[in-house]
């Protein structure tokens, strides 16, 4: 399989009416790149590495979409995805600390792809349960978090740790102090901060992250009220982009009759991806290693859009999972091989289709 390390030109222009801002000039990373990641293209930004992949891998609705219905003995989702991507964002670490033995198994599962690194969310106790965390009784919690992350780091498979804060986390004196404390607490990891409220859209926020060696997470989300708008910021050697989809009707919905997955049931069009391609390229100008994570996961839509982004950024066709190309015929345009079986009657899909 060809390397998915993407080598990008160093100069790009802004696209569209969205604000694209730059903060700090690019800094040299303290870490030495692995030999298989060294750039060889004269047109590439020096030491620029770009990885694109989905958020998570364990979704029941991916059966028959991303994964085959019938799985061979020993099949594992991470192994399968590592054939197509150089990164996956670990979601389970948000709900509870990673078990070191599970983490070690995942490392083995992706061993066939030497370019592959995970990113992982920080446990929500440190981002969504601020009151209990500030009480000071979290030494054991921190130790539990580190146990799993350190296995990944020791194997050189940890690309970033994402601190995902909720929309309700507004910028104020106390929240700035809290964020500063968490950044210092986990400063030995490559940290990324995702905030969703527009009150954080300030130079002071960028300065705080830069001073602590943390990355700003550029997000795409439904812009409702004071939601944070799209950006192209880089405040550390790590660049990070997350695409959540644009389900305005279910993003903040309290309707219990709407399934939780509908929040992420969204397929980006080529026109919607284009401005993000420009932003990603701008981030790579200033970051040594950039991650683009697609979180619109329902029925594999995140995988579809991640493959499309890789194809656009590489300027070439890519390997496409067979089940996915049957469900999304638009992938035929970027698939690097003919389908395993002729598709006489390709399925036609809409963005709100449900699994049959």
Order of alpha helices (4+ residues) and beta strands (2+ residues): beta-alpha-beta-alpha-alpha-beta-alpha-alpha-beta-alpha-beta-alpha-beta-beta-alpha-beta-alpha-alpha
